[in-house]
Amino acid sequence: MSVEILTLVGSLRAGSHNRQLAEAAAKLAPADVTVTVADGLGDLPFYNEDIDTDATLPPAAARLRAAAERANAFLYVSPEYNGTIPAVLKNAIDWLSRPWQAGAMIGKPVAVIGTALGQYGGVWAHDETRKAVSIAGGTVVDDVTLDIPGSATRFAETHPYSDAEVAEQLTKVVTTLAAKATA
């Protein structure tokens, strides 16, 4: 069985180390696993129930929901902004949590990883992301974590894909998440 993992990145910055981490996950995925990085999160308007109707659903929200419906699992890759989850990622979770109790994440496995400048690698943001996706209906895979500290230094001259330790850990994350999706 082929597994589709939809990856949402909490940074919109072009040179984001978290975006690079998501791209590395896609490259390192086993042959029977497709890791797709969701584009267009910056195009999502802030969640507003008034525009979440068949007649007024924003195109970016419709595209994200369609991609999420096709996914068997989710990988959230997040930096840490002021000790918490970036707004763009929380907003995507809000869009995917609707319609209430029938959103695209319901019952699907979710892993949260990322890298940040600080010494803890974004662990607070990752914990907040796990909390939000759990409330939104995703099944958080608690034994899958990857919090990489010191991103500015560690990835200053190397892509996460080329960092042997990160590549090994990231391969384990993707393989474990795919196994949960088929269990």
URGIVEN-V673300 format. One record per helix or strand of 2 or more residues. SS is the DSSP state (2 for helix, 1 for strand). FROM is the first residue (numbers start at 0). LEN is the number of residues. If there is no record, write none. Layout:
ss->SS from->FROM len->LEN
ss->SS from->FROM len->LEN
This chain:
ss->1 from->2 len->7
ss->2 from->16 len->12
ss->1 from->32 len->5
ss->2 from->40 len->3
ss->2 from->48 len->3
ss->2 from->58 len->12
ss->1 from->72 len->5
ss->2 from->86 len->10
ss->1 from->108 len->7
ss->2 from->122 len->13
ss->1 from->138 len->10
ss->2 from->150 len->4
ss->2 from->159 len->3
ss->2 from->163 len->19
